[in-house]
């Protein structure tokens, strides 16, 4: 794809930080959103286990858009 945007049937997950730094994350395309502990940095550092478990759960549930 030239635009880099997912196709209409591509499941997408937006992982928002529970403690946002700046404006909250938004995405205009169809997606599933979930909140992860921490801010946009610590959700992938200090809270990586919880974030990873949430993504894994989403994938196992069929990753519905």
C-alpha positions as CSV (number, residue, x, y, z in Angstrom):
1,X,0.0,0.0,0.0
2,X,1.3,3.4,-0.9
3,X,-0.4,5.1,2.0
4,X,0.8,2.8,4.7
5,X,-2.7,2.6,6.0
6,X,-4.2,-0.8,6.9
7,X,-6.8,-2.3,4.5
8,X,-10.5,-2.3,5.4
9,X,-10.3,-5.8,6.9
10,X,-7.0,-5.4,8.8
11,X,-7.5,-5.7,12.6
12,X,-5.9,-2.7,14.3
13,X,-5.2,-2.2,18.0
14,X,-4.5,1.2,19.6
15,X,-2.8,0.9,23.0
16,X,-3.4,4.2,24.8
17,X,-1.5,5.2,27.9
18,X,-3.5,5.5,31.1
19,X,-1.4,8.5,32.0
20,X,-1.3,10.5,28.8
21,X,1.6,12.9,28.1
22,X,-0.1,15.5,25.9
23,X,-3.3,15.0,24.0
24,X,-4.8,11.5,24.1
25,X,-4.0,9.2,21.2
26,X,-6.7,9.0,18.5
27,X,-7.0,7.1,15.3
28,X,-9.6,7.7,12.6
29,X,-9.6,4.2,11.1
30,X,-11.6,1.3,12.6
31,X,-9.8,-0.2,15.5
32,X,-10.0,-1.7,19.0
33,X,-8.6,0.6,21.7
34,X,-7.3,-0.4,25.1
35,X,-5.5,1.4,27.9
36,X,-2.2,0.3,29.3
37,X,-0.7,1.3,32.6
38,X,1.8,4.2,32.6
39,X,2.5,6.9,30.1
40,X,3.6,6.5,26.5
41,X,7.1,5.6,27.6
42,X,6.6,3.4,30.7
43,X,3.8,1.3,29.0
44,X,6.6,-0.2,27.0
45,X,9.2,-0.1,29.7
46,X,8.1,-0.5,33.3
47,X,4.7,-1.8,32.4
48,X,5.8,-3.9,29.3
49,X,4.5,-7.2,30.9
50,X,1.0,-5.8,31.4
51,X,1.0,-4.2,27.9
52,X,2.2,-7.3,26.3
53,X,-0.4,-9.4,28.0
54,X,-3.2,-7.1,26.9
55,X,-2.0,-7.3,23.3
56,X,-1.6,-11.1,23.5
57,X,-5.2,-11.3,24.9
58,X,-6.5,-9.1,22.0
59,X,-4.8,-11.3,19.4
60,X,-6.1,-14.6,21.0
61,X,-9.7,-13.1,21.0
62,X,-9.5,-12.9,17.2
63,X,-8.1,-9.4,16.8
64,X,-11.4,-8.0,15.7
65,X,-11.3,-4.5,14.2
